[in-house]
Amino acid sequence: MTPLSSITRVKGALVLVAILLGMAGPALGSYGEEAQRRALESKIVLYTNAVRAKHGLQPLSSDVLLAAAARGHSEEMMTLGYFSHTSPTASLKTVSDRVALAGSSEVEVGENLAYYEGYSLDAVAARVIQDWMDSPGHRANLLKGTYNTIGLGVAFNGRKCLVTQVFASSRITVAPVQTALKGGQIEARLSGRVRNGARELGIFDGRTPLEKVKVAADGTFSANVTLRANSGTHSLSLGLVAGRTGGCATYEIYNSLPIDTNAVAARHK
């Protein structure tokens, strides 16, 4: 086991990174199955929040965009055969780059990585939190009070398991988008939480405004957006009011959610 940690500034964001290597135990069962991946990711998030609760910290909310960045990094490391916070792909070089490319615009992000070979899935879930807590760099990320969102991504290949954990101080937390096909239209339900006390949220398709959504007193929001089926990929963006000019609101975009209407229509047939 070789823990390493460092602090790096990337594009003005404070990124605390750490790497952990572990080997032992019996072989993993089925590798890379979606149900197993989701179960392991959910369990690690649960254990992370349990540790934070013991230290008097608020739980982290799961964010679909951070999870996409985390999964993408685990998959790339597995595919290309490397283990590092620095990707050989130029557009994915840093965790800040990966989070931004996934569609999330955050000021402060952090990332923990872990690699295990030969552990069962249950053993990975239980051991990774303890190993991270035993490593100063990982522990600092897990117990950082300014973080409020998390994304987990795991990848399996044979006896190998890679875990990427991404943290952020998010203004908007986004839940997984729910979709339905109704009479040739895709209905996408967007939901989540706004963290900065804003009471209004704008939803855009690219640069085209779609909806102005009221944010509840507890910060939660939900909205249904209708898109034409089989009309390609739409980028649904979420923004908060940055100011007003001449009675019109201007928005600062924080999240971008790709919706492939062709794939959604095929899935719901």
C-alpha positions in Angstrom: 0.0 0.0 0.0 1.5 3.3 -1.1 -0.4 6.5 -0.3 0.6 9.7 -2.0 -0.9 13.2 -1.8 -0.4 16.6 -3.2 -2.2 19.9 -3.6 -2.5 21.5 -7.0 -4.0 24.7 -8.3 -5.8 24.3 -11.7 -7.6 27.2 -13.4 -8.0 28.9 -10.1 -9.6 25.9 -8.4 -8.0 24.3 -5.3 -7.7 20.6 -6.1 -6.5 18.3 -3.4 -5.5 14.9 -4.9 -4.4 11.6 -3.4 -3.6 8.1 -4.7 -3.9 4.8 -2.9 -2.8 1.4 -4.0 -3.9 -1.9 -2.4 -3.7 -5.6 -3.3 -5.0 -8.8 -1.6 -7.9 -11.2 -1.1 -10.1 -13.3 -3.4 -11.0 -12.5 -7.0 -13.9 -10.2 -7.9 -17.0 -11.9 -9.2 -18.7 -10.5 -12.3 -16.8 -7.5 -13.7 -18.3 -4.3 -15.0 -22.0 -5.2 -14.8 -24.1 -2.0 -14.5 -26.0 -3.2 -11.5 -22.9 -4.1 -9.6 -21.2 -0.8 -10.5 -24.2 1.3 -9.3 -24.4 -0.8 -6.1 -20.8 -0.3 -5.3 -20.8 3.4 -6.1 -23.9 3.9 -3.9 -22.4 2.0 -1.0 -19.2 4.1 -1.1 -21.3 7.3 -1.1 -23.2 5.9 1.9 -20.1 5.1 3.8 -18.6 8.5 3.0 -21.5 10.3 4.4 -21.5 8.0 7.5 -17.9 9.0 8.2 -18.7 12.7 7.7 -21.7 12.4 10.1 -19.3 11.0 12.8 -17.3 14.1 12.5 -20.3 16.5 12.6 -20.3 17.3 8.9 -23.2 17.6 6.6 -23.8 14.7 4.1 -22.8 15.1 0.5 -25.5 15.0 -2.2 -24.9 12.8 -5.2 -24.5 14.7 -8.4 -25.0 13.1 -11.8 -22.5 15.3 -13.6 -19.7 14.6 -11.0 -20.5 10.9 -11.3 -20.1 11.1 -15.0 -16.7 12.7 -14.6 -15.7 10.1 -12.0 -16.8 7.1 -14.1 -15.2 8.5 -17.2 -11.9 8.8 -15.4 -12.0 5.3 -14.0 -12.9 3.8 -17.4 -10.1 5.7 -19.1 -7.5 4.6 -16.6 -8.7 1.0 -17.0 -8.7 1.2 -20.8 -5.3 3.0 -21.2 -3.6 1.2 -18.3 -2.5 4.1 -16.1 -3.3 5.2 -12.5 -3.0 9.0 -12.0 -5.0 12.2 -11.5 -3.4 13.5 -14.7 -5.0 12.1 -17.9 -2.9 11.6 -21.1 -5.9 13.0 -23.0 -5.4 16.8 -23.3 -9.0 17.7 -22.8 -9.3 15.6 -19.7 -5.9 16.4 -18.1 -7.1 17.5 -14.7 -10.1 16.8 -12.5 -11.2 20.4 -13.2 -11.1 19.6 -16.9 -13.1 16.4 -16.5 -15.8 18.0 -14.3 -16.1 20.9 -16.8 -16.4 18.6 -19.8 -19.0 16.6 -18.0 -21.1 19.8 -17.9 -20.5 21.1 -14.4 -18.9 24.5 -13.6 -17.5 24.5 -10.1 -15.0 26.7 -8.4 -13.6 24.1 -6.0 -13.2 20.4 -6.7 -11.3 17.5 -5.2 -10.6 13.9 -6.2 -9.6 10.7 -4.5 -8.5 7.6 -6.4 -8.1 4.0 -5.3 -6.9 0.8 -7.1 -7.5 -2.7 -5.7 -6.7 -6.0 -7.2 -8.3 -9.2 -5.9 -10.8 -7.8 -3.5 -14.5 -8.8 -3.5 -16.9 -6.0 -4.2 -18.1 -5.8 -0.6 -14.5 -5.7 0.6 -13.7 -2.8 -1.7 -16.6 -0.8 -0.4 -15.7 -1.3 3.2 -11.9 -1.1 2.8 -11.6 2.0 0.6 -13.2 4.4 3.1 -10.9 3.1 5.9 -7.8 3.3 3.7 -8.7 6.8 2.6 -9.3 7.8 6.2 -5.8 6.5 7.1 -4.2 8.7 4.4 -3.9 12.4 5.2 -4.7 13.5 1.7 -7.8 11.4 1.3 -9.0 12.2 4.8 -8.8 15.9 4.1 -11.0 15.5 1.0 -13.5 13.2 2.8 -13.9 15.7 5.8 -13.7 19.0 4.0 -16.6 21.1 5.2 -17.0 23.2 2.1 -17.8 20.3 -0.1 -21.5 19.6 -0.6 -21.7 17.2 -3.6 -20.1 14.0 -4.6 -19.8 11.7 -7.7 -18.5 8.1 -7.6 -17.3 6.1 -10.6 -15.9 2.6 -10.5 -14.6 0.3 -13.3 -13.8 -3.4 -13.2 -11.6 -5.5 -15.4 -10.7 -9.0 -14.4 -9.3 -8.9 -10.9 -8.8 -5.1 -11.0 -11.1 -2.4 -9.6 -10.6 1.3 -10.0 -12.5 3.9 -7.9 -12.7 7.6 -8.6 -14.4 9.9 -6.0 -15.0 13.5 -7.1 -16.1 16.3 -4.6 -17.3 19.8 -5.3 -18.7 22.9 -3.7 -21.7 23.0 -6.0 -24.1 25.8 -6.5 -26.6 23.5 -8.2 -26.8 19.8 -7.4 -28.4 17.8 -10.2 -30.3 14.5 -9.8 -30.4 11.8 -12.6 -32.7 13.0 -15.3 -36.0 11.0 -15.6 -37.3 10.6 -19.2 -40.6 9.4 -20.8 -41.8 9.1 -24.4 -45.3 10.6 -24.9 -46.9 10.9 -28.3 -43.7 11.6 -30.2 -42.3 13.9 -27.5 -39.6 13.3 -24.9 -40.5 14.5 -21.5 -37.4 15.1 -19.3 -37.9 15.7 -15.6 -35.1 17.8 -14.1 -34.7 18.1 -10.3 -32.1 18.9 -7.7 -31.1 21.6 -5.2 -29.8 25.1 -5.4 -27.2 26.0 -2.7 -26.8 29.8 -2.7 -30.3 30.9 -1.6 -31.5 31.7 -5.2 -35.2 31.6 -5.8 -35.2 31.3 -9.6 -33.5 28.9 -12.0 -33.3 29.2 -15.8 -33.4 26.1 -18.1 -32.0 26.5 -21.6 -31.6 24.3 -24.6 -28.2 25.5 -25.8 -28.8 29.3 -25.8 -32.6 29.0 -26.2 -34.5 29.7 -23.0 -37.0 27.0 -22.2 -38.3 27.4 -18.6 -38.1 29.8 -15.7 -38.4 27.6 -12.5 -39.2 28.7 -9.0 -36.8 27.3 -6.3 -38.5 26.2 -3.1 -37.5 27.6 0.3 -35.4 24.5 1.0 -33.5 25.0 -2.2 -35.1 22.1 -4.1 -36.5 22.5 -7.7 -38.1 20.3 -10.3 -39.3 20.9 -13.8 -40.5 19.1 -16.9 -39.0 19.9 -20.3 -40.5 18.6 -23.5 -38.3 17.8 -26.5 -39.2 16.4 -29.9 -38.3 12.7 -30.1 -35.5 11.7 -32.5 -34.2 15.3 -32.8 -30.7 14.5 -31.8 -28.8 15.5 -28.7 -29.9 18.6 -26.8 -27.8 20.3 -24.2 -30.1 21.4 -21.3 -28.3 24.0 -19.3 -29.2 25.3 -15.8 -28.4 28.8 -14.8 -28.9 31.2 -11.9 -29.7 34.9 -12.2 -26.5 36.9 -12.3 -28.2 40.3 -12.8 -30.9 42.2 -14.6 -30.8 44.7 -17.5 -33.8 46.6 -18.6 -36.1 44.3 -16.8 -34.6 41.2 -18.3 -32.6 38.7 -16.3 -29.2 37.5 -17.2 -28.1 34.0 -16.2 -24.8 32.4 -15.3 -24.8 28.8 -16.5 -23.5 26.2 -14.1 -24.6 22.8 -15.4 -25.2 21.3 -18.8 -27.1 18.0 -19.2 -26.9 16.2 -22.6 -30.2 14.5 -23.6 -29.9 12.2 -26.6 -33.5 12.1 -27.8 -32.8 9.4 -30.4 -31.5 7.1 -27.7 -34.3 7.9 -25.3 -37.0 7.3 -27.9 -35.4 3.9 -28.8 -35.2 2.9 -25.1 -38.8 3.7 -24.5 -40.3 1.9 -27.5 
